[in-house]
Amino acid sequence: MNTKKIMHFLKGIAANNNRQWFLENKAEYDEVKADFEQGVDLIISQLSTFDDEVSHLTAKDCTYRFYRDVRFSPDKSPYKRHFGAYICAHGRKSLRGGYYVHLQPGNCLIAVGCYWLPTNILTSCRNEIMANIDEWRKDVESNDFVDLFGRPNEGEWADDKVSGKGFGLTALKTVPKGFPKDYEFVQYLRMKDYCCWVSVPDDFFEGDGWLGKLEIICKTGKPMMDFINNVIDDYE
Protein backbone atom coordinates (compact mmCIF):
# COMPACT_ATOMS: atom_id res chain seq x y z
CA MET A 1 0.00 0.00 0.00
CA ASN A 2 1.14 3.53 -0.71
CA THR A 3 0.36 4.74 2.78
CA LYS A 4 1.97 8.12 2.17
CA LYS A 5 -0.71 8.92 -0.41
CA ILE A 6 -3.44 7.45 1.75
CA MET A 7 -2.37 9.46 4.81
CA HIS A 8 -2.08 12.63 2.74
CA PHE A 9 -5.67 12.27 1.61
CA LEU A 10 -6.95 11.38 5.09
CA LYS A 11 -5.24 14.41 6.60
CA GLY A 12 -6.92 16.52 3.93
CA ILE A 13 -10.40 15.17 4.60
CA ALA A 14 -9.91 15.57 8.36
CA ALA A 15 -9.18 19.26 7.85
CA ASN A 16 -11.83 19.79 5.16
CA ASN A 17 -14.68 17.42 5.92
CA ASN A 18 -17.24 18.83 3.51
CA ARG A 19 -18.78 17.87 0.22
CA GLN A 20 -17.15 20.63 -1.84
CA TRP A 21 -13.60 19.66 -0.84
CA PHE A 22 -14.34 15.98 -1.36
CA LEU A 23 -15.71 16.54 -4.87
CA GLU A 24 -12.71 18.69 -5.76
CA ASN A 25 -10.43 15.86 -4.62
CA LYS A 26 -12.55 12.93 -5.83
CA ALA A 27 -9.85 11.71 -8.22
CA GLU A 28 -7.38 11.43 -5.33
CA TYR A 29 -9.99 9.61 -3.25
CA ASP A 30 -10.61 7.09 -6.04
CA GLU A 31 -6.87 6.48 -6.33
CA VAL A 32 -6.19 5.94 -2.63
CA LYS A 33 -9.35 3.85 -2.19
CA ALA A 34 -8.17 1.50 -4.95
CA ASP A 35 -4.72 1.36 -3.37
CA PHE A 36 -6.18 0.51 0.04
CA GLU A 37 -8.34 -2.24 -1.47
CA GLN A 38 -5.30 -3.68 -3.22
CA GLY A 39 -3.57 -3.78 0.16
CA VAL A 40 -6.57 -5.50 1.75
CA ASP A 41 -6.47 -8.20 -0.94
CA LEU A 42 -2.82 -8.80 -0.05
CA ILE A 43 -3.76 -9.06 3.62
CA ILE A 44 -6.50 -11.59 2.85
CA SER A 45 -4.02 -13.71 0.91
CA GLN A 46 -1.59 -13.61 3.84
CA LEU A 47 -4.27 -14.48 6.41
CA SER A 48 -5.43 -17.36 4.25
CA THR A 49 -2.08 -19.09 4.77
CA PHE A 50 -3.16 -19.94 8.34
CA ASP A 51 -6.93 -19.26 8.31
CA ASP A 52 -8.58 -20.76 5.25
CA GLU A 53 -12.01 -19.58 6.43
CA VAL A 54 -11.28 -16.12 4.97
CA SER A 55 -9.74 -17.32 1.69
CA HIS A 56 -12.96 -16.75 -0.29
CA LEU A 57 -13.13 -13.04 0.61
CA THR A 58 -12.12 -10.05 -1.49
CA ALA A 59 -11.49 -6.46 -0.44
CA LYS A 60 -14.98 -5.54 -1.65
CA ASP A 61 -16.41 -7.93 0.96
CA CYS A 62 -14.43 -6.35 3.78
CA THR A 63 -14.16 -2.60 3.27
CA TYR A 64 -16.63 -0.03 4.55
CA ARG A 65 -18.33 2.94 2.91
CA PHE A 66 -16.39 6.18 3.31
CA TYR A 67 -19.61 8.11 3.76
CA ARG A 68 -20.76 8.47 7.37
CA ASP A 69 -24.27 7.74 8.60
CA VAL A 70 -24.99 11.00 10.42
CA ARG A 71 -28.67 10.41 11.22
CA PHE A 72 -28.11 9.72 14.92
CA SER A 73 -24.78 11.42 15.45
CA PRO A 74 -24.14 14.94 16.78
CA ASP A 75 -21.14 15.02 14.43
CA LYS A 76 -22.57 15.83 11.00
CA SER A 77 -19.27 15.51 9.11
CA PRO A 78 -20.23 13.63 5.94
CA TYR A 79 -17.03 11.59 5.56
CA LYS A 80 -14.93 9.29 7.68
CA ARG A 81 -11.35 10.18 8.60
CA HIS A 82 -10.05 6.65 8.16
CA PHE A 83 -10.08 3.60 5.93
CA GLY A 84 -11.10 0.35 7.57
CA ALA A 85 -11.49 -3.29 6.57
CA TYR A 86 -13.05 -6.10 8.61
CA ILE A 87 -11.89 -9.46 7.31
CA CYS A 88 -14.46 -11.90 8.67
CA ALA A 89 -15.43 -15.25 7.19
CA HIS A 90 -19.16 -14.50 7.60
CA GLY A 91 -18.98 -10.94 6.28
CA ARG A 92 -18.23 -7.51 7.70
CA LYS A 93 -21.73 -7.23 9.23
CA SER A 94 -21.41 -10.52 11.10
CA LEU A 95 -21.24 -10.73 14.88
CA ARG A 96 -18.47 -13.28 14.41
CA GLY A 97 -14.92 -12.27 15.22
CA GLY A 98 -12.47 -11.36 12.49
CA TYR A 99 -9.42 -9.28 11.66
CA TYR A 100 -9.68 -5.49 11.45
CA VAL A 101 -7.25 -3.10 9.78
CA HIS A 102 -7.59 0.63 10.46
CA LEU A 103 -5.67 3.38 8.65
CA GLN A 104 -5.90 6.84 10.19
CA PRO A 105 -3.07 9.36 10.66
CA GLY A 106 -1.64 8.82 14.12
CA ASN A 107 -4.16 6.07 14.94
CA CYS A 108 -3.39 3.10 12.70
CA LEU A 109 -4.05 -0.29 14.25
CA ILE A 110 -4.58 -3.99 13.69
CA ALA A 111 -7.26 -5.76 15.74
CA VAL A 112 -8.53 -9.30 16.22
CA GLY A 113 -11.86 -10.42 17.66
CA CYS A 114 -15.36 -8.99 17.96
CA TYR A 115 -17.30 -6.28 19.75
CA TRP A 116 -20.86 -5.04 20.34
CA LEU A 117 -22.10 -8.54 21.08
CA PRO A 118 -25.73 -8.71 22.28
CA THR A 119 -26.33 -9.62 25.90
CA ASN A 120 -27.51 -13.18 25.28
CA ILE A 121 -24.34 -14.06 23.35
CA LEU A 122 -22.15 -12.30 25.92
CA THR A 123 -23.80 -14.40 28.63
CA SER A 124 -23.03 -17.56 26.67
CA CYS A 125 -19.42 -16.44 26.18
CA ARG A 126 -19.04 -15.85 29.91
CA ASN A 127 -20.49 -19.27 30.69
CA GLU A 128 -18.14 -20.87 28.18
CA ILE A 129 -15.15 -19.08 29.70
CA MET A 130 -16.07 -20.33 33.17
CA ALA A 131 -16.62 -23.87 31.89
CA ASN A 132 -13.28 -23.90 30.07
CA ILE A 133 -11.21 -21.45 32.09
CA ASP A 134 -7.94 -23.34 31.66
CA GLU A 135 -8.22 -23.25 27.87
CA TRP A 136 -9.24 -19.56 27.95
CA ARG A 137 -6.35 -18.60 30.20
CA LYS A 138 -3.96 -20.48 27.93
CA ASP A 139 -5.20 -18.35 25.02
CA VAL A 140 -5.15 -14.92 26.72
CA GLU A 141 -2.46 -15.25 29.38
CA SER A 142 0.33 -16.61 27.22
CA ASN A 143 3.47 -14.49 27.21
CA ASP A 144 3.04 -13.71 23.51
CA PHE A 145 -0.58 -12.55 23.94
CA VAL A 146 0.06 -10.41 27.03
CA ASP A 147 3.21 -8.86 25.58
CA LEU A 148 1.38 -7.92 22.40
CA PHE A 149 -2.11 -6.99 23.64
CA GLY A 150 -1.90 -6.54 27.41
CA ARG A 151 -4.49 -7.55 29.99
CA PRO A 152 -8.25 -6.93 30.09
CA ASN A 153 -9.38 -3.32 29.71
CA GLU A 154 -6.02 -1.67 30.29
CA GLY A 155 -6.03 0.02 26.87
CA GLU A 156 -8.10 2.73 25.21
CA TRP A 157 -9.57 2.93 21.72
CA ALA A 158 -11.57 6.02 20.81
CA ASP A 159 -12.24 7.83 17.52
CA ASP A 160 -9.11 9.94 17.68
CA LYS A 161 -7.05 8.23 20.35
CA VAL A 162 -5.80 4.68 20.59
CA SER A 163 -3.41 3.13 23.09
CA GLY A 164 -0.39 1.14 22.00
CA LYS A 165 -2.15 -2.11 22.80
CA GLY A 166 -5.37 -3.32 24.34
CA PHE A 167 -7.61 -6.26 25.16
CA GLY A 168 -11.25 -5.30 25.60
CA LEU A 169 -12.88 -1.99 24.71
CA THR A 170 -15.30 -1.72 27.63
CA ALA A 171 -16.18 -3.59 30.82
CA LEU A 172 -18.94 -3.72 33.38
CA LYS A 173 -18.19 -1.97 36.66
CA THR A 174 -19.64 -4.91 38.57
CA VAL A 175 -20.00 -8.65 38.06
CA PRO A 176 -22.69 -9.46 35.46
CA LYS A 177 -26.02 -10.55 36.88
CA GLY A 178 -26.22 -14.24 37.62
CA PHE A 179 -22.48 -14.81 37.93
CA PRO A 180 -20.57 -15.39 41.19
CA LYS A 181 -19.10 -12.23 42.65
CA ASP A 182 -16.18 -14.09 44.19
CA TYR A 183 -15.10 -15.82 40.97
CA GLU A 184 -11.30 -15.89 40.80
CA PHE A 185 -11.10 -14.72 37.18
CA VAL A 186 -13.97 -12.25 37.25
CA GLN A 187 -12.08 -9.80 35.02
CA TYR A 188 -12.97 -11.98 32.03
CA LEU A 189 -16.66 -12.02 32.94
CA ARG A 190 -16.88 -8.24 33.23
CA MET A 191 -15.64 -7.73 29.66
CA LYS A 192 -18.32 -6.45 27.25
CA ASP A 193 -16.38 -7.43 24.14
CA TYR A 194 -13.56 -9.75 23.16
CA CYS A 195 -11.33 -7.67 20.91
CA CYS A 196 -7.56 -7.16 21.10
CA TRP A 197 -5.46 -4.67 19.17
CA VAL A 198 -2.04 -3.22 18.52
CA SER A 199 -1.45 0.32 17.26
CA VAL A 200 1.11 0.61 14.48
CA PRO A 201 2.97 3.58 12.98
CA ASP A 202 1.60 5.29 9.89
CA ASP A 203 4.34 3.77 7.74
CA PHE A 204 3.77 0.21 9.01
CA PHE A 205 2.23 -0.91 5.71
CA GLU A 206 5.11 0.32 3.55
CA GLY A 207 8.07 -1.56 2.08
CA ASP A 208 8.80 -5.25 2.51
CA GLY A 209 7.99 -7.39 5.50
CA TRP A 210 4.82 -5.73 6.79
CA LEU A 211 2.61 -8.66 5.82
CA GLY A 212 4.73 -10.96 7.94
CA LYS A 213 4.47 -8.59 10.91
CA LEU A 214 0.71 -8.38 10.46
CA GLU A 215 0.53 -12.18 10.35
CA ILE A 216 2.28 -12.46 13.72
CA ILE A 217 -0.23 -10.06 15.30
CA CYS A 218 -3.24 -11.86 13.86
CA LYS A 219 -1.92 -15.34 14.68
CA THR A 220 -1.35 -14.30 18.29
CA GLY A 221 -4.94 -13.11 18.68
CA LYS A 222 -6.57 -15.94 16.73
CA PRO A 223 -6.89 -18.53 19.55
CA MET A 224 -8.87 -16.05 21.65
CA MET A 225 -11.03 -15.20 18.65
CA ASP A 226 -11.62 -18.87 17.81
CA PHE A 227 -12.74 -19.55 21.39
CA ILE A 228 -15.39 -16.81 21.18
CA ASN A 229 -16.39 -17.69 17.62
CA ASN A 230 -17.21 -21.23 18.74
CA VAL A 231 -19.90 -19.66 20.92
CA ILE A 232 -21.15 -17.17 18.32
CA ASP A 233 -21.46 -19.92 15.71
CA ASP A 234 -24.36 -21.37 17.72
CA TYR A 235 -26.30 -18.17 17.04
CA GLU A 236 -25.49 -17.52 13.37
FITIMAR-261712 format. One record per residue (C-alpha): residue number from 1; x, z, y. Coordinates in pm, 1 decimal, always signed. Layout:
// FITIMAR-261712
- nr  c1  c3  c2
- NUM  X  Z  Y $
...
This chain:
// FITIMAR-261712
- nr  c1  c3  c2
- 1  +0.0  +0.0  +0.0 $
- 2  +114.0  -70.8  +352.5 $
- 3  +35.6  +277.9  +474.3 $
- 4  +196.9  +217.3  +812.1 $
- 5  -71.1  -41.4  +892.0 $
- 6  -344.3  +175.2  +745.4 $
- 7  -237.5  +480.5  +945.9 $
- 8  -207.6  +273.9  +1263.2 $
- 9  -567.4  +160.7  +1226.6 $
- 10  -695.1  +509.1  +1138.0 $
- 11  -524.1  +660.0  +1441.0 $
- 12  -692.0  +392.7  +1651.5 $
- 13  -1040.2  +460.1  +1516.9 $
- 14  -990.9  +836.2  +1556.7 $
- 15  -918.0  +785.4  +1926.1 $
- 16  -1183.1  +516.3  +1979.3 $
- 17  -1468.3  +592.4  +1742.5 $
- 18  -1723.7  +351.4  +1883.4 $
- 19  -1878.2  +21.9  +1787.4 $
- 20  -1714.8  -184.1  +2063.1 $
- 21  -1359.9  -84.0  +1965.9 $
- 22  -1434.4  -135.6  +1598.4 $
- 23  -1570.6  -486.8  +1653.7 $
- 24  -1270.9  -576.1  +1869.0 $
- 25  -1043.0  -462.1  +1585.9 $
- 26  -1254.7  -583.5  +1293.4 $
- 27  -985.4  -822.1  +1170.8 $
- 28  -738.2  -533.3  +1142.5 $
- 29  -999.2  -325.0  +961.3 $
- 30  -1061.0  -603.5  +708.8 $
- 31  -687.0  -633.2  +648.2 $
- 32  -618.8  -262.6  +593.6 $
- 33  -935.3  -219.1  +384.7 $
- 34  -816.8  -494.8  +150.3 $
- 35  -471.9  -337.2  +136.4 $
- 36  -618.0  +3.6  +51.1 $
- 37  -834.2  -146.8  -223.7 $
- 38  -530.4  -321.7  -368.2 $
- 39  -356.6  +16.3  -378.5 $
- 40  -657.1  +174.9  -550.0 $
- 41  -647.0  -93.9  -819.7 $
- 42  -282.2  -5.0  -879.7 $
- 43  -376.2  +362.2  -905.8 $
- 44  -650.4  +285.3  -1159.3 $
- 45  -402.3  +91.2  -1371.2 $
- 46  -159.3  +384.3  -1361.4 $
- 47  -427.0  +640.8  -1447.8 $
- 48  -542.9  +424.9  -1736.1 $
- 49  -208.1  +476.9  -1909.2 $
- 50  -316.3  +833.8  -1994.4 $
- 51  -693.2  +830.9  -1925.8 $
- 52  -857.6  +524.9  -2075.9 $
- 53  -1201.4  +642.6  -1957.6 $
- 54  -1127.5  +497.4  -1612.2 $
- 55  -973.8  +169.2  -1731.6 $
- 56  -1295.9  -28.9  -1674.7 $
- 57  -1312.9  +60.9  -1303.8 $
- 58  -1211.8  -148.5  -1005.0 $
- 59  -1148.8  -43.6  -645.9 $
- 60  -1498.3  -164.7  -554.1 $
- 61  -1641.0  +96.1  -793.0 $
- 62  -1443.1  +378.4  -635.1 $
- 63  -1416.3  +327.0  -260.1 $
- 64  -1662.6  +455.5  -2.6 $
- 65  -1832.8  +290.9  +293.6 $
- 66  -1638.6  +331.3  +618.2 $
- 67  -1961.1  +376.2  +811.1 $
- 68  -2075.9  +736.8  +847.1 $
- 69  -2426.6  +860.2  +773.7 $
- 70  -2499.0  +1042.1  +1099.7 $
- 71  -2867.3  +1122.2  +1040.8 $
- 72  -2811.4  +1492.1  +971.8 $
- 73  -2478.0  +1544.7  +1142.4 $
- 74  -2414.3  +1677.7  +1494.1 $
- 75  -2113.7  +1442.7  +1501.8 $
- 76  -2257.2  +1100.0  +1583.0 $
- 77  -1927.4  +911.4  +1551.2 $
- 78  -2023.0  +593.7  +1363.3 $
- 79  -1702.7  +556.0  +1158.9 $
- 80  -1493.1  +768.4  +929.1 $
- 81  -1134.9  +859.6  +1017.5 $
- 82  -1005.1  +815.7  +665.4 $
- 83  -1007.6  +592.7  +359.7 $
- 84  -1110.1  +756.9  +35.2 $
- 85  -1149.2  +657.2  -329.1 $
- 86  -1304.6  +861.1  -609.8 $
- 87  -1189.4  +730.9  -946.5 $
- 88  -1445.6  +867.0  -1189.6 $
- 89  -1543.0  +719.1  -1525.3 $
- 90  -1915.9  +759.6  -1450.4 $
- 91  -1898.0  +628.1  -1094.1 $
- 92  -1823.1  +770.1  -751.4 $
- 93  -2173.2  +923.1  -723.1 $
- 94  -2141.1  +1109.7  -1052.1 $
- 95  -2123.8  +1487.8  -1072.7 $
- 96  -1847.2  +1440.8  -1327.9 $
- 97  -1492.2  +1522.4  -1227.3 $
- 98  -1247.4  +1249.2  -1136.2 $
- 99  -941.8  +1165.7  -928.0 $
- 100  -968.4  +1145.2  -549.4 $
- 101  -724.5  +977.6  -310.4 $
- 102  -758.9  +1045.9  +63.0 $
- 103  -566.7  +865.0  +338.0 $
- 104  -590.2  +1019.3  +684.5 $
- 105  -307.3  +1065.9  +935.5 $
- 106  -163.7  +1411.8  +881.7 $
- 107  -415.9  +1494.4  +606.6 $
- 108  -338.7  +1269.6  +309.6 $
- 109  -405.2  +1425.0  -28.7 $
- 110  -457.6  +1369.1  -399.3 $
- 111  -726.2  +1574.2  -576.1 $
- 112  -853.3  +1621.9  -929.8 $
- 113  -1186.1  +1766.3  -1042.4 $
- 114  -1535.7  +1795.6  -899.0 $
- 115  -1729.6  +1974.6  -627.9 $
- 116  -2085.8  +2033.6  -503.9 $
- 117  -2210.0  +2107.8  -854.1 $
- 118  -2572.9  +2227.5  -871.5 $
- 119  -2633.0  +2590.1  -961.8 $
- 120  -2751.4  +2527.5  -1317.6 $
- 121  -2434.0  +2335.1  -1405.7 $
- 122  -2215.3  +2592.3  -1229.9 $
- 123  -2379.8  +2862.8  -1440.4 $
- 124  -2302.7  +2667.0  -1755.7 $
- 125  -1941.9  +2617.9  -1643.5 $
- 126  -1904.1  +2990.6  -1585.3 $
- 127  -2049.3  +3069.3  -1927.0 $
- 128  -1813.9  +2817.9  -2087.0 $
- 129  -1515.3  +2970.1  -1908.0 $
- 130  -1607.4  +3316.6  -2033.0 $
- 131  -1662.2  +3189.0  -2387.4 $
- 132  -1327.6  +3007.3  -2390.3 $
- 133  -1121.2  +3209.1  -2145.5 $
- 134  -793.9  +3166.4  -2333.9 $
- 135  -822.0  +2787.1  -2324.6 $
- 136  -924.4  +2794.6  -1956.5 $
- 137  -635.0  +3019.5  -1860.4 $
- 138  -395.5  +2792.9  -2048.2 $
- 139  -519.9  +2502.2  -1834.6 $
- 140  -514.8  +2671.6  -1492.5 $
- 141  -246.1  +2937.5  -1525.1 $
- 142  +33.3  +2722.0  -1660.9 $
- 143  +346.6  +2721.3  -1448.8 $
- 144  +303.6  +2350.9  -1370.5 $
- 145  -57.6  +2394.4  -1255.2 $
- 146  +5.8  +2702.5  -1040.9 $
- 147  +321.3  +2558.1  -885.9 $
- 148  +137.6  +2240.2  -791.5 $
- 149  -211.1  +2364.5  -698.7 $
- 150  -190.0  +2740.6  -653.7 $
- 151  -449.0  +2998.6  -755.4 $
- 152  -824.7  +3009.2  -693.0 $
- 153  -937.8  +2971.0  -332.0 $
- 154  -601.8  +3029.3  -167.2 $
- 155  -603.4  +2686.5  +2.3 $
- 156  -810.4  +2520.9  +272.8 $
- 157  -956.5  +2171.7  +292.7 $
- 158  -1157.4  +2080.8  +602.2 $
- 159  -1224.1  +1752.3  +782.5 $
- 160  -911.4  +1768.5  +994.0 $
- 161  -705.2  +2035.1  +823.4 $
- 162  -579.7  +2058.9  +468.2 $
- 163  -341.1  +2309.5  +312.9 $
- 164  -39.2  +2199.9  +113.8 $
- 165  -215.0  +2280.4  -211.4 $
- 166  -537.0  +2433.5  -332.4 $
- 167  -761.0  +2516.2  -626.5 $
- 168  -1125.2  +2559.8  -530.4 $
- 169  -1288.0  +2471.5  -199.4 $
- 170  -1529.8  +2762.7  -172.2 $
- 171  -1618.5  +3081.5  -358.9 $
- 172  -1894.2  +3337.8  -371.7 $
- 173  -1819.0  +3666.0  -197.2 $
- 174  -1964.0  +3857.2  -490.6 $
- 175  -2000.3  +3805.8  -864.6 $
- 176  -2268.7  +3545.7  -946.0 $
- 177  -2601.8  +3687.8  -1054.9 $
- 178  -2621.8  +3762.3  -1424.4 $
- 179  -2247.7  +3793.3  -1480.6 $
- 180  -2056.8  +4119.0  -1539.1 $
- 181  -1910.4  +4265.2  -1222.6 $
- 182  -1618.3  +4418.8  -1409.4 $
- 183  -1510.0  +4096.7  -1581.8 $
- 184  -1130.4  +4080.1  -1589.4 $
- 185  -1110.0  +3718.2  -1472.4 $
- 186  -1397.3  +3725.2  -1225.2 $
- 187  -1207.9  +3501.6  -979.7 $
- 188  -1297.0  +3202.8  -1198.1 $
- 189  -1666.0  +3294.0  -1201.7 $
- 190  -1687.6  +3323.0  -824.1 $
- 191  -1563.9  +2966.4  -772.7 $
- 192  -1832.3  +2725.0  -645.2 $
- 193  -1637.8  +2413.9  -743.3 $
- 194  -1355.7  +2316.1  -975.0 $
- 195  -1132.9  +2091.3  -767.5 $
- 196  -756.2  +2110.0  -716.1 $
- 197  -545.9  +1916.9  -467.4 $
- 198  -203.8  +1852.3  -321.7 $
- 199  -144.9  +1726.1  +31.6 $
- 200  +111.1  +1448.2  +60.6 $
- 201  +296.7  +1297.8  +358.2 $
- 202  +159.5  +988.5  +529.3 $
- 203  +434.0  +773.9  +376.5 $
- 204  +376.5  +901.0  +21.0 $
- 205  +222.8  +570.7  -91.1 $
- 206  +511.2  +354.6  +31.8 $
- 207  +806.7  +208.0  -156.3 $
- 208  +879.5  +250.8  -525.3 $
- 209  +799.1  +550.2  -738.6 $
- 210  +482.4  +679.2  -573.0 $
- 211  +260.8  +581.6  -865.9 $
- 212  +473.4  +794.4  -1095.8 $
- 213  +447.1  +1091.3  -858.6 $
- 214  +70.7  +1045.7  -837.8 $
- 215  +52.5  +1034.7  -1217.9 $
- 216  +228.4  +1372.0  -1245.6 $
- 217  -23.2  +1529.9  -1005.9 $
- 218  -323.6  +1386.2  -1186.5 $
- 219  -192.0  +1467.6  -1534.5 $
- 220  -135.1  +1828.6  -1430.3 $
- 221  -494.1  +1868.3  -1310.5 $
- 222  -657.2  +1672.6  -1593.7 $
- 223  -689.0  +1955.1  -1853.5 $
- 224  -887.0  +2165.4  -1604.8 $
- 225  -1103.2  +1864.8  -1520.0 $
- 226  -1162.0  +1781.3  -1886.9 $
- 227  -1274.2  +2139.1  -1954.8 $
- 228  -1538.7  +2118.4  -1681.2 $
- 229  -1638.6  +1761.8  -1769.0 $
- 230  -1721.2  +1873.7  -2123.0 $
- 231  -1990.5  +2092.5  -1965.8 $
- 232  -2114.6  +1832.4  -1716.6 $
- 233  -2146.4  +1571.4  -1991.9 $
- 234  -2436.2  +1771.8  -2136.9 $
- 235  -2630.1  +1703.6  -1816.8 $
- 236  -2548.5  +1336.7  -1752.1 $
